[in-house]
Amino acid sequence: MIEEFFRTKNQKIIYIREARVEDADRLHAFYKLVTSETEYLITCSDEVLSSSEERALIKIYEKLFNRLYLIAFHGSDVIATLKIAGSRRKRMAHSGELSIAVKKDYWNQGIGKKLMEIGLSWARNILERVELNVVDINKRAIALYEKLGFNLEGIKKNAVKLSDGYHDIYMMAKLF
């Protein structure tokens, strides 16, 4: 079980741990907020899982050896999440897809990097490959992923339509 405290760049104490079923309502509220704060996340606010769907997802993550769902808290407030979803298919069980979300008020505080470091440390013992998708205009995220050893593997042209038009999705991966 992963549990860790972390001090942000502006000295806030952040508690990071694995998701629990009782977190579902707070996670639903978190995702409703973060999906409305930025277009960098592919999911729109009206597409967020309900609390009951979130509970079911957490139960799946708890059961599968190649899945990790982390939550970062400031006090009792959910401020960030990281998921690594290993494939259920035997031939791809060595590979996991990473997704991360951080509340806008907590950007540039090192929280995303810390979650990525914890997640990749876990993945190194379970998986051989972690992959992710990122919108081409999310330059800070791309720089962080590259710093953590992710490489560009492909580009999905015009894969996402944002308020200012079409954008590419970069497919990146880190091999262990």
N, C-alpha and C positions, 0 to 999 in steps of 0.2 A: 504494500500500500504506500503510495507516494503522498507525503505530507512535508511541506517545507515553508519556511518564512523567508521573505525577501524584502529588502529595503530599496525603494525606488530612488531615482536620482534626486528627487525632492524630499527624500527622507520619510515617505509614507511606508508603513509596514503592511506588506501584502502577504496573505496566507494562500498557499496553493495546495490543492488536494484533488483527489479523484472525485468525480461526480457520484452523487448518491440519489436514489429515487426521490427522497424528500426535497431535493433541489429543483425539481421539475418546474414548479410555479415561478421561482426566481429566474430560472434559465429562460422560460418562455418570455418573461418580462424583459430580460436582458436582450434576447434576440430581437424582440419587437423594437427596442430602442436602437441597437447598433445597426440594424438593417435600414433604419430611417436616417442615420447620421452620415452615411457615406455610400457612394455607388461602387466602391472597391469590392464590396461583398456582392456576390452574384445573386443571393437570395433577396427578394423584396420583402418589405414588412408584412404584406398580406399573405406571404407564403410560409411564414414561420410556423413550426410545429406547435400544436396545441400542448397544453400541460400534460394531457394523457398520452399523447404521442411521444412527448419528451420522456415521460416515465418509461414507456415501452423501449425507447432507444437506449436509455441508461441501462435497463435490464439486459439488453443484448450486449452492450459493451462489458458489463460485469461478467457475462458468461464466456466470452470468447477470449482466448489467450493472446490474440494478436490485435487487440483493440485497447485504446487508451483514451479516456475523456477527462481532461483536467479543467478545473475551475480556479480562477484567481479571485480572491475576495479582498476588499478594503472594508474592514469592519464586517458587517453582514451583507454588504452590497456586492453583487457579482459584477466584476469589472472586465473580465477577460475569460476566454475559453480556448482550449486547444484540443482537437480530436485527431487521433491517428486511427484510421479504420483499415485494418488488415483484411485482405480478401477472404471470403468464405470458400472460394474455389481452391482446391488442393494445389493445383499447378501455379497458383498466384498467391498462396498464403504467405510467401516470403516478402510480399510487397504490400505497403500500406499507403493510403492517401491521407495527407495532412490538411487540416483546415484550422484557421485561427481567426479570432475576432477580439478586438479590444475597444472598449468605450473610448470615444473621442477625447473626453476629458483626461484620459490616461495615456494618450499617445506620447511618444518621445520620452517615456520614463524608464525604459528598459524592460517593461513587463513582457512585451512580445518576445524579445530576445530570451528572457529568462524562461518563459514557457517553452520556447523552441529548444533551448538547451536541455531542459528536463525531459521533454518529449523525445528528443533525439538520443539522449542517454538511455532511456527506456528502450527505444526502438533498436538500438545497437545490439541488444541482447536477445531480441525477438525476431527482428526482420533483417533482410539484406538490402532493402530498398525502401525509400520513402519518397513519395512524389506529391506534387501540389500544382495547382493552377493559380495564376495571378494575372490580373488585368494589366496591360502594358503601361498604363499611366501611373501605376502604384510604385513609383520609383524608390521610395523608402523601403517598402517591403522587398522589392527585388534586390536592393543592395544588401539587406539583412540576410536574405536567403543565400545570396552568393557568398557573403562573409562566413556563413555557417556550412559552406561546402556544397550547396546545390548548384547544379549546372543546367543550362537551357537545353532541352531535348527537342523541342518543337514549338511551332507557333500555329495556333488556330486563328486564321484570318477572319476578321469581322465577326468574331464568335459571340460578342456581347454588344447589346445596344444600350448605351447610356444616354443621358439627357443631351449630350453634345454630339451624339452620333455613334457610329460603330467603332469598336476597339478590338484589338487582338488579345487573345489569351496566350500567355506564355506557359508552356508545360515545362516544369523543372523537376529535377530529381537528385537525390543524394544516395549514393551506393556505399554500403559499409564493407 
